[in-house]
Structure formats: C-alpha cells, structure tokens
Amino acid sequence: MRAHVSRIASATGVPAAGDTGLRSDAALNRRRVLEAARALFASCGIDVPMATIARRAGVGVATLYRRFPTREALVRAVFSDEFSAYAAVVDDALADDDPWRGFCRAIESVCTSQVHERGFNDAFLSSFPDAVGFERERQRVEEGFAEVIRRAKAAGRLRQDFDLSDLTLILLANRGVIDDAATAPAASRRLVAHLLRSFETGRAEPARPLPPPAPLGLGRLPRTPGE
C-alpha cells in the first residue's frame, strides 16, 4: 500500500504523506551540517575531521557523506555565498571608471572579508584539484582580478612589477594580523593601507592618511609552538 501511495505521489507530483517528514528531516540535517561546518571551519580550519563536523551537527557520519560525499563538496556548499561575493567584488572593480580606485577597493574588500570569514579565505587559498566546480569559480575570480591589475597598470597607478600571485601574499600577510578578534579590523585596515601605498606609482596627489594604529605590541606576537 505504501509503495502504491508513493507511485501515485510520484506520478502526480504531490509528495506522499510519509515523504514530507523525511524530506523535512533531510533538509534539517543538511542545514545542521552546513552550520556546524561553517563554525568549525572558522575556529579550526577547513581540515577539521568530517567526523567532528558530523558530531557537532548531531548527525551520523554516514548521513553527512550522503549529503556531501567529499570535503570539497562540503566546503563549496558552505561558502557558496562567499564565492559569489568575491566575484561581485571583482565585477565592481572592473566597472569602476578609475582603475586604481577599483584595484584598491578590491584589495580592501577581500581583506575585510578575511577578517570576518577566515574559514572561507583558508578554503580559497587551498588546493582542491579534484573539485572541478570549486576550481572553476576560483579561476573566474583570478582571471577577473588579473584584468583589474592590468587596467591599474595601464592607468599608470600600479607598479608594473605587481603580479597576480601577490594577491595570495596579501591574503597571507593579512591572515597573520587577524588572529586577535579585538584588534583584527584595525590591524587589517592599517596593513592594507601600508601595502597599497607600496603598490602605487605615479601619485599625483598627497598620500591618504593611514588608518589609526592598531593596539598591538610585540607581546601580542604568537608564541612558537612548544614554548
């Protein structure tokens, strides 16, 4: 009888009475996994064990893998909005009539994003060679940013020796100053301002003032493991 009801539901497009609860449970489990993964990626990095994510979400490991068969699939699902936001940053930079301003805003935007969503930036800087969709989205961002760089150079405002790979250096440097949540925003703004000054050439007007210094002392430097 249940099979008969299911066939009727399939034929009519109306879910069987018993299917609604199952589908709701599946959606709830998926949401729990995504929320747990986002929190753990932010606090522990994207290499956190899948079993830990499942435990945090309150689901079985088998359930997690049914929804997300690979870590790459889970990472991509967790950060789908962030990928869209990065692509929008690049699109906005390319639409700016002032190539140098577009370049600066792009750098400032991705570094600000890194302050608030470190997990995504760790994912963005990681290699997932088997995750075709993930790599395709990242390649789109990189190609767009390469054009932002080209336009800023053509305008005579960006150093000719600036390379696309320097974007990775910027993100790595910025990641190094954002461990302390209390000082991260100010430290990031200050660092980015220093970096943009060093990248600029042919300045026609006085340099913009730097943002206020972050409350950092040498005592805030991370300790070497084992000390």
C-alpha positions in Angstrom: 0.0 0.0 0.0 2.8 2.4 0.9 4.6 1.7 -2.4 1.3 2.3 -4.2 0.9 5.7 -2.5 4.4 6.6 -3.4 3.8 5.8 -7.0 0.7 7.9 -7.0 2.6 10.8 -5.4 5.4 10.5 -8.0 3.0 10.5 -10.9 1.1 13.5 -9.6 4.0 15.5 -8.3 2.4 15.6 -4.9 4.6 14.2 -2.0 3.2 11.2 -0.2 2.2 11.8 3.4 5.1 9.8 4.7 7.6 11.7 2.4 7.1 15.1 3.9 8.6 14.3 7.2 11.5 12.6 5.6 12.2 15.5 3.3 11.9 17.9 6.2 14.4 15.8 8.3 16.8 15.7 5.3 16.6 19.5 4.9 17.1 20.0 8.7 20.1 17.7 8.7 21.7 19.5 5.8 21.3 22.8 7.5 22.8 21.5 10.7 25.8 20.1 8.8 26.4 23.4 7.0 26.1 25.4 10.2 28.4 23.1 12.1 30.9 23.1 9.2 31.0 26.8 9.0 31.6 27.3 12.7 34.3 24.6 12.8 36.0 25.9 9.6 36.2 29.3 11.2 37.6 28.1 14.5 39.7 25.0 13.5 40.4 25.4 9.8 39.0 23.5 6.8 40.9 20.4 7.6 38.8 19.6 10.7 37.8 15.9 10.6 34.5 15.2 8.9 33.5 13.1 11.9 33.9 16.1 14.2 31.6 18.1 11.9 29.0 15.3 12.0 29.2 15.1 15.8 28.8 18.9 16.1 25.8 18.8 13.7 24.2 15.9 15.7 24.1 13.6 12.7 25.8 10.3 11.8 28.9 10.3 9.6 27.1 8.3 7.0 24.4 11.0 6.9 27.0 13.7 6.3 28.6 11.7 3.5 25.3 11.1 1.8 24.7 14.8 1.6 28.4 15.8 0.9 30.4 12.9 -0.5 33.7 14.8 -0.3 35.2 17.6 1.8 35.4 19.7 -1.3 31.7 19.4 -1.8 31.0 20.5 1.7 33.4 23.4 1.6 31.8 24.6 -1.6 28.3 24.4 -0.2 29.3 26.2 3.0 31.0 29.1 1.1 28.8 29.4 -1.9 27.6 32.9 -0.9 31.2 34.0 -0.3 32.3 32.9 -3.7 29.5 35.0 -5.2 30.6 37.9 -3.1 34.2 37.6 -4.3 33.1 37.5 -7.9 30.9 40.6 -7.2 34.0 42.4 -5.7 35.9 41.8 -8.9 32.9 42.8 -11.1 32.6 46.1 -9.2 36.3 46.8 -9.6 36.1 46.3 -13.3 33.1 48.5 -13.5 34.8 51.4 -11.7 35.8 54.3 -14.1 39.0 54.8 -12.0 41.1 51.6 -12.4 43.3 52.4 -9.4 40.3 53.1 -7.2 38.8 49.8 -8.4 42.0 47.9 -7.5 42.2 49.5 -4.1 38.6 48.7 -3.3 39.0 45.1 -4.4 42.0 44.6 -2.1 40.3 46.3 0.8 37.1 44.3 0.3 38.8 40.9 0.2 40.9 41.7 3.2 37.9 42.9 5.2 36.1 39.7 4.2 39.0 37.8 5.5 38.7 39.4 8.9 35.1 38.3 9.2 35.2 34.9 7.4 38.6 33.4 7.9 37.4 29.9 7.1 36.5 30.9 3.5 39.8 32.5 2.8 41.6 29.4 4.0 39.4 27.4 1.6 40.1 29.9 -1.2 43.9 29.5 -0.7 43.7 25.8 -0.5 44.0 23.4 -3.5 41.2 21.1 -4.4 42.4 19.7 -7.7 39.5 17.2 -7.9 36.8 19.7 -7.2 36.1 20.9 -10.7 33.3 23.4 -9.8 35.4 24.9 -6.9 38.4 25.4 -9.1 36.3 26.9 -11.9 34.8 29.5 -9.6 38.2 30.4 -8.2 39.7 30.6 -11.7 36.9 33.1 -12.6 37.9 35.3 -9.7 41.6 35.1 -10.5 41.0 35.9 -14.2 38.9 38.9 -13.2 41.4 40.2 -10.7 44.2 39.8 -13.4 42.2 42.2 -15.5 41.8 44.6 -12.6 45.6 44.5 -12.2 46.1 45.1 -16.0 43.9 48.1 -16.0 45.5 49.7 -13.0 48.9 49.3 -14.6 47.7 50.7 -17.9 46.5 53.7 -16.0 50.0 54.3 -14.6 48.9 53.9 -11.0 50.0 50.3 -10.1 53.6 49.2 -10.1 54.5 47.3 -13.2 56.1 44.5 -11.2 53.0 43.7 -9.3 52.0 40.2 -10.0 48.7 38.3 -9.7 50.4 36.0 -7.2 50.9 39.0 -4.9 47.2 38.7 -4.1 48.0 35.5 -2.3 50.8 37.2 -0.4 48.4 40.0 0.6 45.9 37.5 2.0 48.6 35.5 3.8 50.0 38.7 5.3 46.5 39.9 6.3 45.7 36.5 7.8 48.8 36.9 10.1 47.4 40.0 11.8 43.8 38.9 12.4 44.2 36.2 15.0 43.1 38.5 17.8 39.4 39.4 17.2 39.7 42.5 19.3 42.4 44.1 17.1 41.8 42.3 13.8 39.7 45.1 12.0 42.1 47.9 12.9 45.2 45.8 12.2 43.9 44.7 8.8 43.0 48.2 7.7 46.4 49.6 8.7 48.3 46.7 7.0 46.3 47.1 3.8 46.8 50.9 3.7 50.6 50.3 4.1 50.5 47.8 1.3 48.5 49.9 -1.1 51.0 52.8 -0.6 53.8 50.5 -1.6 52.0 49.3 -4.7 51.2 52.8 -6.0 53.3 54.6 -8.5 52.9 58.0 -10.3 50.9 59.5 -7.4 49.7 62.9 -8.4 48.3 63.9 -5.0 49.4 63.6 -1.4 49.0 60.1 0.1 45.9 59.4 2.0 46.5 59.3 5.8 46.9 55.9 7.2 44.1 54.5 9.4 44.7 54.7 13.2 47.3 52.3 14.5 46.0 49.0 15.9 46.6 48.5 19.7 49.4 45.9 19.0 52.6 45.4 20.9 55.4 42.8 20.4 53.9 40.9 23.4 51.0 40.0 21.1 53.1 38.1 18.7 52.1 34.4 18.6 54.4 32.1 20.6 56.4 29.5 18.9 54.8 26.0 19.4 56.5 24.3 22.4 57.5 27.5 24.2 
